[in-house]
Amino acid sequence: MKVTLTIAGSDSSGGAGIQADLKTMCMNGVYGESVITALTAQNTTGVRAVLDSTPAFLEAQLDAVFEDIYPDAVKIGMVSQSALIHVIATKLQYYHPKNIVLDPVMVATSGAKLISDEAIHTLKEELIPLANLITPNIPEAEVLSHMKITSSKDMLKAAKKIYDTYGCAVLCKGGHQLNDANDLLYINNTYQWFYGKRIPNNNTHGTGCTLSSAIAANLAKGFTIQESIQRAKDYLSLALSAMLDLGAGSGPMMHNVNLKGIYSEEADNE
């Protein structure tokens, strides 16, 4: 069985972060393992508290994983501290894993910054150049390209700028009232659109985590970047279409939507 590692924060409500990553990896046919960058106290209505890993403990987790069950792909999610980003970059350079997918979590849908300017600088300088693929949303692509994105043409221009700057493939995710869930891949000076249908579901907590984890899982299994993106988008659409409705806020999607078998059956109490 292929192995995929997620390096990200823990979401106590289970809809995003490490929890969403591991569910997604399981459903996409790989063995998932995790390195936790932070603990969060959160639910569907918001984050209440964050406790970051120390650099030393993060380093210990990375060594433990790579020295025993070496991953076929790595997904990196939110890392809020510059020192932690530096540890991850150093260890990736040391262990040389393939198929690094980075979800550069920097800016919320509202436009609010989620990590400090110092951490963003370290992410740009040390971690993004190590990635095979990054998956920014529109606000994040604006930060990385230093331009405003208001159209599909802007997405292409921004993706090219990011590719030329950092040398990694870019999946610029649509949405944010810009297009109908269409994503743009820019790689090797060529581009490809991945078209999606907007699903009328307000419970979208963890969609970015899920998409990047599914891409990493499929890369681990030997699919191309293009195939991995399409398979990940199909899985994400299916999970959203299940219309799971949990919590008082923006709830999680049904990661186990395609789970069938005797161990997924519910008790017959009638």
C-alpha positions in Angstrom: 0.0 0.0 0.0 1.2 3.5 -0.9 1.8 6.0 2.0 0.9 9.7 2.1 2.0 12.0 4.9 0.1 15.1 6.0 1.9 17.9 7.8 -0.8 20.2 9.1 -2.8 21.3 12.1 -5.4 19.4 14.1 -9.0 20.3 13.8 -10.9 19.2 16.9 -14.2 19.3 15.0 -12.9 16.8 12.5 -13.8 18.7 9.3 -10.5 20.1 8.2 -6.7 19.8 8.9 -5.2 16.5 9.9 -8.5 14.8 10.5 -9.9 15.7 7.0 -6.5 14.7 5.5 -6.4 11.3 7.0 -10.1 10.6 6.1 -9.4 11.7 2.6 -6.3 9.6 2.3 -8.1 6.5 3.5 -10.9 7.0 1.1 -8.5 7.5 -1.8 -6.7 4.2 -1.1 -3.5 5.1 0.6 -2.1 4.7 4.2 -2.2 8.1 5.9 0.3 9.3 8.5 0.5 12.7 10.2 2.9 15.3 11.6 1.0 17.9 13.6 2.0 21.5 13.4 -0.6 22.8 15.9 -3.6 21.8 18.0 -6.7 23.9 17.6 -9.9 24.2 19.7 -12.5 24.8 17.1 -15.9 23.8 15.8 -18.0 24.8 12.8 -18.5 28.3 14.1 -14.9 29.2 14.5 -11.5 28.7 16.1 -11.3 29.3 19.9 -7.6 28.6 20.6 -4.4 27.4 18.9 -1.4 25.7 20.5 1.5 25.4 18.1 4.0 22.5 18.2 7.5 23.6 19.3 10.2 23.4 16.6 11.9 20.6 18.5 8.8 18.5 18.7 7.9 19.1 15.1 11.4 17.9 14.1 11.0 14.8 16.3 7.7 13.9 14.6 9.2 14.3 11.1 12.2 12.2 11.9 10.0 9.5 13.4 7.9 9.3 10.3 10.6 9.4 7.7 12.9 7.0 9.5 10.3 4.2 9.6 7.3 4.5 7.2 8.7 6.6 4.4 5.9 8.4 2.5 5.3 8.2 -1.3 3.7 11.7 -1.2 3.6 14.6 1.3 0.8 17.1 1.8 1.5 20.3 3.7 -1.3 22.4 5.2 -1.3 25.4 7.5 1.9 26.2 9.4 1.6 29.5 11.3 5.2 30.1 12.6 8.3 30.9 10.6 10.4 28.6 12.8 8.1 25.7 12.1 8.2 26.3 8.3 12.0 26.4 8.5 12.1 23.0 10.3 9.8 21.4 7.6 11.9 22.8 4.8 15.1 21.6 6.3 13.8 18.1 6.9 12.3 17.8 3.4 15.6 18.8 1.9 17.3 16.1 4.1 14.9 13.2 3.3 14.1 14.2 -0.3 10.5 12.9 -0.6 8.7 13.0 -3.9 5.3 14.4 -4.7 5.1 17.3 -2.3 1.7 19.1 -2.5 1.6 22.4 -0.6 -1.7 24.1 0.3 -0.4 27.5 1.1 -2.9 28.5 3.8 -2.2 32.2 4.3 -5.4 34.1 3.6 -9.0 33.4 4.5 -11.9 33.6 2.0 -12.8 36.9 3.7 -9.3 38.3 2.8 -8.0 38.2 6.4 -4.4 37.0 6.9 -4.1 33.7 8.8 -0.4 33.8 9.4 2.2 36.6 10.0 4.1 38.4 7.3 7.3 36.8 8.6 5.8 33.3 8.2 4.6 34.2 4.7 8.1 35.4 3.8 9.6 32.1 5.1 7.0 30.1 3.3 7.9 31.9 0.0 11.6 31.6 0.5 12.0 28.1 1.9 9.0 25.9 1.4 7.2 26.8 -1.8 10.3 26.2 -4.0 10.5 22.6 -2.6 6.9 21.8 -3.7 5.9 19.9 -6.8 2.5 21.5 -6.7 0.9 24.3 -4.8 -2.9 24.8 -4.5 -3.6 28.5 -3.7 -7.1 30.0 -3.5 -7.7 33.4 -5.1 -6.6 35.5 -2.2 -3.5 33.4 -1.7 -2.7 33.5 -5.4 -3.0 37.3 -5.2 -0.4 37.4 -2.3 2.0 35.1 -4.3 1.7 36.9 -7.6 1.4 40.5 -6.2 -1.6 41.2 -8.4 -5.3 41.5 -8.2 -7.3 38.6 -9.7 -10.8 39.5 -11.0 -11.1 37.3 -14.1 -10.1 34.0 -15.6 -7.5 35.8 -17.6 -6.1 37.2 -14.3 -5.9 33.6 -12.9 -3.8 32.5 -15.9 -1.5 35.6 -15.6 -1.1 35.1 -11.8 -0.5 31.3 -12.1 2.3 32.0 -14.7 3.9 34.6 -12.4 3.9 32.1 -9.5 5.3 29.3 -11.7 8.0 31.5 -13.1 8.9 32.8 -9.6 9.0 29.5 -7.6 9.4 26.8 -10.3 6.5 24.6 -9.1 3.2 23.6 -10.7 0.3 25.8 -9.6 -3.3 24.9 -9.2 -5.1 28.2 -8.9 -8.5 27.4 -7.4 -11.5 29.2 -8.6 -14.6 30.2 -6.7 -14.6 33.3 -4.5 -17.4 34.6 -6.8 -14.9 34.6 -9.7 -16.1 31.5 -11.7 -18.1 28.4 -11.3 -15.6 26.3 -9.3 -13.2 26.1 -12.2 -9.5 25.5 -11.3 -6.5 26.3 -13.4 -3.3 24.2 -13.6 -0.1 25.9 -14.8 2.8 23.6 -15.3 5.8 23.5 -17.7 4.7 26.7 -19.3 1.3 25.2 -20.3 -2.1 25.5 -18.7 -5.2 23.3 -18.3 -8.6 24.1 -16.9 -10.4 21.7 -14.7 -14.1 22.6 -14.8 -16.4 22.1 -11.9 -20.1 22.6 -11.1 -20.8 24.8 -8.1 -22.7 22.6 -5.6 -25.3 24.5 -3.5 -23.9 23.4 -0.1 -23.0 25.9 2.6 -21.1 23.2 4.5 -17.7 23.6 2.9 -15.4 23.4 5.9 -12.2 21.7 4.9 -12.6 21.7 1.1 -9.0 23.0 0.5 -7.5 20.4 2.9 -9.5 17.6 1.3 -8.6 18.6 -2.3 -4.9 18.8 -1.6 -4.9 15.6 0.3 -6.7 13.7 -2.4 -4.2 15.0 -5.0 -1.3 13.9 -2.9 -2.9 10.4 -2.4 -3.3 10.0 -6.1 0.2 11.1 -6.8 1.4 8.5 -4.3 -0.4 5.9 -6.3 1.3 6.8 -9.5 -1.2 9.1 -11.3 0.0 12.2 -13.1 -0.6 15.6 -11.7 -3.4 16.1 -14.2 -5.0 12.8 -13.4 -4.6 13.3 -9.7 -6.3 16.7 -9.8 -9.3 15.4 -11.8 -9.7 12.4 -9.4 -9.5 14.7 -6.4 -12.0 17.2 -7.8 -14.4 14.3 -8.6 -14.0 13.0 -5.0 -14.5 16.4 -3.5 -17.7 17.0 -5.6 -19.1 13.6 -4.5 -18.4 14.4 -0.8 -20.1 17.8 -1.1 -23.0 16.4 -3.0 -23.8 14.1 -0.1 -25.2 17.2 1.7 -24.0 16.3 5.2 -25.3 18.9 7.6 -23.6 18.9 11.0 -23.0 21.8 13.4 -24.3 25.3 13.7 -21.9 26.9 11.3 -20.1 25.9 8.1 -20.0 22.2 8.6 -17.9 19.4 7.2 -18.5 17.4 4.1 -19.1 13.6 4.1 -15.5 12.3 3.5 -16.8 8.7 3.7 -19.4 9.2 1.0 -18.1 6.2 -1.1 -17.5 3.9 1.9 -19.3 0.5 1.4 -18.9 -2.7 3.2 -20.1 -4.6 6.3 -18.0 -2.4 8.6 -19.9 0.7 7.5 -23.3 -0.7 8.1 -25.5 0.8 10.8 -27.3 -1.1 13.5 -30.8 -2.2 12.8 -32.6 -1.1 16.0 -36.1 -1.2 14.7 
